[in-house]
Amino acid sequence: MSGIEGKVALVTGGTGGIGAAICIELAKAGAKVATNYRNQEKAEKWQAEVKEQGFGIKIYQADVSDYGACEKMVAKVTSDLGPVDILVNNAGITKDGMFKKMTKDKWDAVMNINLDSLFNVTKHVVEGMTERGWGRIVNISSINGQKGQLGQTNYSTSKAGMHGFTMSLAQEVARKGVTVNTVSPGYIATEMVMAVPEDIRNQIIAGIPVNRLGTPEEIAALVGFLCSENAGFTTGADFAMNGGQHMM
Ligand code: CAA
């Protein structure tokens, strides 16, 4: 028993890769799950697919880099499902390039979506969690926020920043029954990683001791634990799941 039956979970970026697996993991545990989307057609197609598998996930249009849009999304989720008990800040993008070619647009897009989104979404749910005396916040970072990655000054900065947010907020809300943790996936078989040129991707896989990419379901299982009742003594931590590529 995970203890989250009937709880309301909001997973940002839930229509792709790791986010989709997290939505399903939480729905399997009995949570009422909502996610946001930017591309309506893609989101509706995904929603129909998961419905066929028996999971009714609610979808809401909102850009996580837009503070006002996040406020409206949380208000809508709350009126449809109830106040948010579990928040998984998962939405993220890459716009890779060597620093000498890194444009201001690429920098800003990644910082706004990956890092500013933590403020934009969490701001509207955390007070309710502390008032009710229970909450789970999980921030999906990356191995590259821990070790850095050539071609990712923007992404690695945003992902490292996420864990600073985790540790600070965790200290502020620990006494109120709310935990805040970071999960740092390594290279997972998702569209994001498949977009890395094949030769470079193969070099990366060769450097992973378990000799394969991870699966979204492996990350989702860890997130499922962190959202469970049993994880109440775990806060402010950064969980690496990377096939041994970066051991800390
Ligand atoms: N060390 C140092 N320098 C290197 C290098 C290395 N290992 N490899 C290449 N370079 C240098 C080259 O010598 C060249 O230098 P000069 O310009 O001085 O000749 C330069 O880098 C090449 O620069 P380019 O801009 O021409 O390179 P590019 O456009 O071909 O590719 C890149 C750059 C887009 C960053 C490409 O290397 C890439 O895609 N790398 C993978 C980045 C990566 O791992 N992204 C992860 C995406 S998935 C994800 O992020 C999910 C997650 O959380 C894990």
Residues whose N, C-alpha, C, O or C-beta is under 5 A from the ligand:
A	BS01	CAA	T94 D96 G97 M98 S141 S142 I143 Q149 L150 G151 P185 G186 Y187 M192 V193 V196 P197 I200
